[in-house]
Amino acid sequence: MDFIQGFNRGQLQMLSFETMVKQDSWARVVDLFVDILPLKDLGFKSVPASEGRPPFAPSDMLKLYLYGYKSQLRSSRKLAHACQVNIEVIWLLKGLTPSARKIAYFRKENSAAFKNAFRHFVVLLKDWSLIDGQTIAIDSFKIRAQNSLKNNFNQKKIDRHIEYIDGKINEYQDQLELEDSVDKKEQIKKKIDYQNSKKTNYQHIEQQLKDTGESQISLNDADAKSVILHRNIVNVGYCVQAGCDGKHNLFVNNDTGTVNDTHALSPMALDAKSLLGLQTMNVITDKGYTTGKHIDICTKNNITTFSSPKDHSSQHNGLFDMQIFKYDKENDFYTCPSGKILATTGAVYNKSSHKVKHYKNRQACKICDLRDQCTKNKNGRFIERSIYQEALEENKKRVEANPDYYRLRQQITEHQFGTLKRQWGFTFTLMKGKQNVLSEVNLMMICYNLRRLMSIFSINDLKNKLKELTKLFLIKYVYFKHIQMI
């Protein structure tokens, strides 16, 4: 039976790498894109070479990383292997074969430069009118860190371990008192010493936790936190914040901080507004970002929020909920269902992460016929009102008045996260420390925005745009070199 036959491996052939890489290849787009970046101004450092050899150019190393991150080749060893076997990478780097160590060093030493490159790209996209900044959707996704759950501790976990060790020590001491054999006693003493050494280790971790002032500590990656990844599965990782523009669903900015979204709204919104140079802006977020303080900060900075409102805690408890009490803004008091006034002293109290004022009328509550339907508190009903309640209520009105606009949030942000995590495998970070982790995030977002351009434009139009910028960059470079020589 005849089969399709391959070429003769022993036959000498004339090859051109240029013809072996398709014209619409990702490698060609990356090559043109990196050539338009002012790498020196962005802060990129070259990789030091050993034995007096010249270093690898930052442009070549950046091209390698951008190609690899989109192709699920993120580790330095995989990238080093690709330099030897991958035709597109060989074409992209012109045959250079940096070692895994040098590839890893470039990523480690250029975390700030990766961020600058991403932000430079965002400004370029705005100049191309692909980002308008009128609607920015902010959301987050979580990735695993290089820190196991076993090496993450909070006070409760430490206490549980120490309590278990104390129980084992007591158990061994009881055995020691009952044992007559000298050899057996020595074995039990060794076990007690081992448990005491473990206890000392946990006490040392406890002291480290107290010194940090945080609620938890990770031993391998100090910046990583215990987070809920999905469906109540807890792991140690990072909560990555991302802002996306509503025009073409392109990434605008990013950050990573606490384990949830509670304090991320105004920092992310203000950063996006500043980067894009906007006077006004709309921000859409889910319920996790709904915090009165941050909504108020946004409002004062001409940022209109559409953040999903939260139900008040007094709802669904079988008693009068807070909405029944009518608030008089001018005189700053509440009127209860029986017509009595609940006044405030004006004092502001700290409650967890926000500030509230208390409104009450103890005398009226004592003789009120509706007391059983209103409160179970022996001192009568009191209402906590956030000092940012007005900002929360205005935000709620906007969301309820524009339900279709609010629903754009999912359309703007969810697809990007699915692409990064499902298609490109960005479910974990290879780096340790917030700044280094963000270098991976910035690389991924550069790749996404660049790949998105291949869908917005035809491949030829995109390449022509990049080539025009490359020529412009070269002209500016030659001009400034000439000025310096003069």
C-alpha positions in Angstrom: 0.0 0.0 0.0 1.3 3.5 -0.9 1.7 6.1 1.8 2.5 9.8 1.7 6.3 10.1 2.0 8.4 12.8 3.7 11.6 14.3 2.5 15.0 12.6 2.5 16.7 13.6 5.7 20.1 13.0 4.2 19.5 15.3 1.2 21.3 18.7 1.4 18.8 21.5 1.0 18.9 25.3 0.7 16.6 26.8 3.4 15.4 30.3 4.1 14.0 30.9 7.6 12.1 33.9 6.2 10.0 31.7 4.0 9.4 29.2 6.9 7.5 31.7 9.0 4.0 32.6 7.9 3.2 36.2 7.1 0.4 36.3 9.7 2.5 34.6 12.4 2.4 35.9 16.0 6.2 36.0 15.8 6.2 38.6 13.0 3.8 40.9 15.0 5.9 40.6 18.1 9.0 41.4 16.1 7.5 44.6 14.7 5.9 45.6 18.0 9.1 45.4 20.1 11.0 47.4 17.5 8.7 50.4 18.1 9.3 50.5 21.8 11.9 53.0 23.3 13.4 50.2 25.5 16.1 52.4 27.0 13.5 55.0 28.1 11.3 52.3 29.5 14.1 51.2 31.7 15.0 47.8 30.2 18.4 46.4 31.3 20.5 44.0 29.3 21.5 40.6 30.6 25.1 40.5 31.8 27.3 38.1 29.8 30.1 36.0 31.3 33.7 35.6 30.1 33.8 39.1 28.4 31.2 38.3 25.9 28.8 41.1 24.9 25.3 40.9 26.5 22.1 39.9 24.8 20.0 42.9 23.6 16.9 43.7 25.7 14.8 43.7 22.5 15.7 40.1 21.7 14.9 39.0 25.2 11.6 40.9 25.3 10.6 39.4 21.9 11.3 35.9 23.3 9.1 36.5 26.4 6.2 38.0 24.4 6.3 35.1 22.0 6.5 32.6 24.8 3.8 33.9 27.2 1.2 33.9 24.5 2.3 30.3 23.5 2.2 28.9 27.0 6.0 28.8 27.2 6.6 30.8 30.4 9.4 29.0 32.2 13.0 30.0 31.3 13.9 26.3 30.5 11.0 25.9 28.1 12.0 29.2 26.4 15.6 28.2 26.2 14.6 24.9 24.6 12.3 26.8 22.1 15.3 28.8 21.0 16.9 25.6 19.7 13.9 23.7 18.2 11.1 26.2 17.4 11.4 27.6 13.9 9.5 30.8 14.7 11.7 31.5 17.8 14.8 30.8 15.8 13.6 33.3 13.2 12.6 35.8 15.8 15.9 35.8 17.7 18.0 35.3 14.5 19.5 32.0 15.8 20.4 33.3 19.3 20.3 30.7 22.1 20.5 32.4 25.5 20.7 30.0 28.5 17.8 29.4 30.8 19.6 31.3 33.5 20.0 34.5 31.4 16.4 34.3 30.3 15.2 34.1 33.9 17.6 36.9 35.0 16.1 39.2 32.3 12.6 38.7 33.7 13.7 39.1 37.3 15.6 42.4 36.7 13.0 44.2 34.5 9.8 44.0 36.5 9.5 47.9 36.5 10.3 48.0 32.7 7.6 45.5 31.9 5.1 47.7 33.6 6.4 50.8 31.8 6.1 48.9 28.5 2.5 47.9 29.1 1.5 51.5 30.1 3.4 52.9 27.1 1.4 50.5 24.9 -1.9 51.6 26.5 -1.1 55.3 25.7 -0.3 54.3 22.1 -3.6 52.5 21.8 -5.4 55.6 23.0 -3.5 57.6 20.4 -4.8 55.2 17.8 -8.4 55.8 19.2 -8.7 52.2 20.2 -9.2 53.2 23.8 -11.5 56.1 24.6 -11.7 55.7 28.4 -15.4 56.6 28.5 -16.3 53.3 30.2 -13.8 51.3 32.2 -14.8 48.0 33.7 -12.8 46.9 36.8 -12.7 43.3 37.9 -10.2 40.8 39.4 -9.0 37.2 38.9 -7.0 35.0 41.2 -3.8 33.0 40.5 -1.8 30.6 42.6 1.5 31.7 44.1 4.8 29.8 44.6 3.7 29.1 48.2 1.8 26.0 49.4 -1.1 26.2 51.8 1.1 24.3 54.3 3.5 27.3 54.4 0.8 29.9 55.0 -0.3 30.6 58.6 -2.7 32.7 60.6 -3.0 32.9 64.4 -5.8 30.3 64.5 -3.8 27.8 62.5 -0.7 28.3 64.6 -2.7 27.9 67.8 -4.1 24.6 66.4 -0.7 23.3 65.7 0.7 24.2 69.1 -2.3 22.7 70.9 -1.8 19.5 69.0 2.0 19.4 69.9 1.2 20.1 73.5 -1.2 17.2 73.5 1.5 14.9 72.0 4.1 16.1 74.5 1.7 15.3 77.5 1.0 11.9 76.0 4.8 11.1 75.7 5.4 12.4 79.2 2.7 10.0 80.6 4.4 7.1 78.7 7.7 8.1 80.1 6.5 7.9 83.7 5.1 4.4 83.1 8.1 3.0 81.1 10.8 1.0 82.9 13.1 0.2 80.0 16.0 2.6 79.6 16.1 2.2 75.8 12.4 2.9 75.5 12.8 6.0 77.8 15.5 7.3 75.5 13.3 6.9 72.4 10.4 8.7 74.1 12.7 11.6 75.2 13.8 12.0 71.6 10.2 12.2 70.5 9.6 14.9 73.2 12.6 16.8 72.0 11.4 16.6 68.4 7.9 17.9 69.4 9.5 20.7 71.4 11.6 21.7 68.3 8.4 21.8 66.2 6.7 23.9 68.9 9.7 26.4 68.9 9.4 26.7 65.1 5.7 27.5 65.3 6.4 30.1 68.1 9.0 31.7 65.8 6.4 31.9 63.0 3.9 33.3 65.5 6.4 36.1 66.4 7.0 36.8 62.7 3.2 37.1 62.2 2.9 39.6 65.1 5.9 41.6 63.7 4.2 42.0 60.3 0.9 43.2 61.8 -0.9 41.2 59.1 -3.6 38.6 59.7 -1.6 35.9 57.8 1.9 35.1 56.8 3.4 33.1 53.9 6.9 31.7 54.4 8.0 31.2 50.8 6.4 34.3 49.2 5.8 37.0 51.8 3.4 39.0 49.5 1.2 36.0 48.7 -2.1 35.6 50.7 -4.6 32.9 51.3 -7.4 33.5 48.8 -10.6 31.7 47.6 -9.8 30.7 44.0 -13.2 29.4 43.1 -16.1 27.5 44.6 -14.7 27.9 48.1 -11.4 26.3 47.2 -8.7 28.1 49.2 -5.2 28.4 48.0 -2.3 30.8 48.5 -2.1 33.3 45.6 -2.7 36.8 44.4 -5.8 38.7 43.6 -5.0 40.5 40.3 -7.0 43.7 39.6 -7.6 44.7 36.0 -9.2 47.6 34.3 -10.6 47.2 30.7 -11.8 49.8 28.3 -15.3 49.3 26.9 -14.6 50.3 23.3 -12.6 47.3 22.2 -12.2 45.4 25.5 -8.5 46.2 25.8 -6.6 46.1 29.1 -5.8 49.5 30.6 -4.1 49.0 33.9 -3.5 46.4 36.6 -2.4 45.8 40.2 -2.5 43.2 43.0 -2.9 43.8 46.7 -5.3 42.4 49.2 -7.2 39.2 49.1 -10.5 40.8 47.9 -11.8 43.8 45.9 -13.0 45.9 48.9 -10.3 48.6 48.7 -9.4 48.5 45.0 -12.1 50.7 43.4 -10.7 54.2 43.8 -7.0 53.3 43.4 -7.7 51.5 40.1 -10.1 54.1 38.8 -7.8 57.0 39.6 -4.8 55.2 38.0 -6.7 54.6 34.8 -8.0 58.2 34.7 -4.5 59.6 35.2 -2.8 57.2 32.6 -5.4 58.1 29.9 -5.4 61.8 30.7 -9.2 62.0 31.1 -11.3 64.7 32.7 -14.3 62.4 33.4 -14.9 58.7 33.3 -17.4 56.0 34.0 -16.4 52.9 36.0 -18.4 49.6 36.2 -17.7 47.1 38.9 -19.4 44.2 40.6 -20.7 44.0 44.2 -17.3 43.3 45.7 -16.1 46.8 45.0 -19.1 48.6 46.5 -17.5 50.6 49.4 -18.9 54.0 50.3 -15.4 55.5 50.9 -14.1 54.6 47.5 -17.3 55.6 45.7 -17.1 58.9 47.4 -13.4 59.4 46.4 -14.3 58.6 42.8 -17.2 61.0 42.8 -15.0 63.8 44.0 -12.6 63.1 41.2 -15.2 63.2 38.4 -15.4 59.5 38.1 -19.0 58.2 37.9 -19.4 54.7 39.4 -21.8 52.0 38.5 -21.1 49.5 41.2 -23.6 46.8 42.1 -25.4 47.8 45.3 -25.3 45.7 48.4 -28.3 44.8 50.6 -28.3 46.4 54.0 -27.5 44.0 56.8 -30.9 44.8 58.5 -32.8 43.1 55.7 -34.1 39.5 55.9 -33.9 39.4 59.7 -37.7 39.5 60.3 -37.6 43.0 61.7 -38.2 46.4 60.2 -35.5 47.0 57.7 -33.7 50.3 57.4 -35.5 51.4 54.3 -38.7 51.9 56.3 -37.0 54.6 58.4 -37.1 57.9 56.5 -34.0 60.0 56.5 -34.1 63.8 56.7 -30.9 65.0 55.0 -31.4 68.7 55.9 -31.8 68.0 59.7 -29.8 64.8 59.8 -32.3 62.5 61.6 -34.4 59.4 60.9 -38.2 59.1 61.4 -39.2 55.6 62.5 -42.5 53.8 61.5 -44.3 55.0 64.7 -43.4 58.6 63.8 -40.7 59.2 66.4 -37.4 60.9 65.6 -34.1 59.0 65.9 -31.3 61.7 66.3 -27.5 61.5 66.4 -25.0 63.2 68.6 -22.8 63.7 65.5 -20.1 61.4 66.8 -18.4 59.2 64.1 -17.5 55.7 65.1 -15.0 53.3 63.4 -16.6 50.1 62.3 -14.1 47.7 60.7 -13.0 49.5 57.5 -15.6 52.3 57.4 -17.0 55.1 59.6 -20.6 55.4 60.8 -22.9 57.6 62.8 -25.5 56.3 65.3 -29.2 57.4 65.3 -31.4 56.4 68.3 -34.2 57.4 70.7 -34.1 55.2 73.8 -36.9 56.9 75.6 -39.3 56.5 72.7 -38.3 52.9 72.2 -39.1 52.0 75.8 -42.9 52.7 75.4 -43.2 52.0 71.7 -46.0 49.5 70.7 -44.0 48.4 67.6 -40.9 47.5 69.5 -41.2 43.7 69.1 -41.4 44.2 65.3 -38.5 46.7 65.2 -35.7 45.5 67.5 -34.5 42.9 70.1 -31.9 45.3 71.5 -32.6 46.0 75.2 -31.6 49.6 74.6 -33.9 50.1 71.7 -33.4 50.4 68.0 -30.5 52.3 66.6 -29.4 52.9 63.0 -25.9 52.9 61.8 -25.4 55.3 58.8 -22.2 55.4 56.9 -20.8 58.9 56.5 -20.6 57.9 52.8 -24.2 56.7 52.7 -25.2 59.5 50.2 -22.6 58.3 47.7 -23.8 54.7 48.1 -27.4 55.7 47.5 -26.6 57.8 44.4 -24.6 54.9 43.0 -27.5 52.6 43.6 -29.9 54.9 41.8 -27.6 55.0 38.8 -27.3 51.2 38.6 -31.1 50.7 38.9 -31.8 53.4 36.3 -29.3 51.9 33.8 -29.5 48.1 34.1 -28.5 47.5 30.4 -25.4 49.7 30.8 -24.4 47.9 34.0 -24.6 44.5 32.3 -21.8 45.6 30.0 -19.4 44.8 32.8 -19.4 41.0 32.0 -19.1 41.6 28.3 -16.1 43.9 28.8 -14.0 41.9 31.3 -14.9 38.2 31.6 -13.6 37.2 28.1 -10.1 38.5 28.8 -9.8 36.5 32.0 -11.0 33.3 30.3 -8.4 33.8 27.6 -5.5 34.4 30.0 -6.4 31.5 32.3 -8.0 28.9 30.0 -6.3 29.4 26.7 -2.9 30.7 27.8 -2.6 28.8 31.1 -2.1 31.8 33.4 -3.5 30.1 36.5 -0.3 30.4 38.6 2.7 32.6 38.8 6.3 31.5 38.4 7.6 34.5 40.4 7.7 35.5 44.1 6.9 39.0 45.4 4.3 41.5 44.2 6.5 43.4 41.8 7.8 40.3 40.1 4.3 38.8 39.9 3.1 42.0 38.2 5.8 41.6 35.6 4.1 38.4 34.5 0.7 40.1 34.6 2.0 43.0 32.4 3.6 40.6 29.9 0.3 38.7 29.7 -1.7 41.9 29.2 0.7 43.2 26.5 0.2 39.9 24.7 -3.6 40.1 25.0 -3.8 43.6 23.7 -1.4 42.9 20.9 -3.3 39.7 19.9 -6.6 41.7 20.1 -5.2 44.1 17.5 -4.8 41.2 15.1 -8.6 40.8 15.3 -9.5 44.5 15.2 -7.3 45.1 12.1 -6.4 42.9 9.3 -3.0 41.4 9.7 -1.5 43.5 6.9 -3.0 46.7 8.2 -1.6 46.0 11.7 1.9 45.2 10.3 1.8 48.4 8.2 0.9 50.5 11.3 3.7 49.0 13.2 6.2 49.4 10.4 5.3 53.1 10.1 6.0 53.6 13.8 9.2 51.7 13.4 10.4 54.1 10.7 9.3 57.0 12.9 11.2 55.6 15.9 14.4 55.1 13.8 14.2 58.7 12.4 13.9 60.1 16.0 16.7 57.8 17.2 19.1 59.0 14.4 18.1 62.7 15.0 18.9 62.5 18.7 22.1 60.7 18.1 23.1 63.5 15.7 22.2 66.2 18.3 24.3 64.4 20.9 27.3 64.3 18.6 27.0 68.0 17.9 
